[in-house]
Amino acid sequence: MAFQVRPPWLLLLHFIAVIFILPAMASLPAPPSPPATVFDDNYVVAYGGDGYHMINQGTEIRLTMDRSSGAGFRSKLAYGSGFFHMRIKVPAGYTAGVVTAYYVASEPERDVQDEVDFEFLGDTDGNPTTLQTNVFVNGHGDREQRLRLWFDPAADFHDYAILWNPSHLVMFVDGTPVRVLKNLTSRGPEYEFPAKPMRARGSVWDGSDWATDGGRSKVDWGRAPFTAGYQGFGVAACAVATAGDTAARCGSPDLWWNGDGYKSLTAAQQAAYESVRRNLTYDYCTDKSKRNPAPSECSFT
């Protein structure tokens, strides 16, 4: 077996995470654990349900992409607020062009959907997977941030979560905040925040035209298939039937994820978040070639 030599910067990043980030995680308030569930309780196959591209093992599913197809799933219900999480293990090895995703999104409708994305961008041999996050509101995106994680997401399952309530949107990796979008809509129309009912979704798909080196490194089908694992199908969220439910019922302070303990980051969370932000490899807020000046929300991190 050949041993992979990790780049020195990756070892340094891991050391920083152990010294500064992980101790902060120990003091984070843990949300209530949802009851143990299997995939069929809350989710259905969206595509690739041929028994090969998606394998349902009850408490774990496997999504596989080859030249013929990828695979995806979605929650049975749409939600207006909540705490969404999934344990994911991404494909290993040469995965250039391969995108493994976990996200919440409203129904596609004339490009005005709301969406919050975890996207794991594969890479060539010897280069680690990049985590990209993005937020769309009314179809307006271009809010990408990219992060080199402090662990190998292909080596084991890790927890990825989205807290969405009337105060803010927070994305977590193993309990550490990696992205925050505050709800500042009361300040004016230039501040956008997701408000449409959204479903939780996951997929593995071909992003050759953009995902790795700006599309220069593409999927090598000779190394297919590419398989990702998903675990943890409990849902702690406010199910909605209509868009009007989102603000009226799903904003209730009686829902635990809307309570006082979840309206802002704790001091430990803020410190961990600031440590993570120093390791971004791309941030739309500082990309003057895309939008100058930066969007209004960039002043409130």
Disulfide bonds with the S-S distance in Angstrom:
Cys238-Cys250 2.12
Cys285-Cys298 1.94
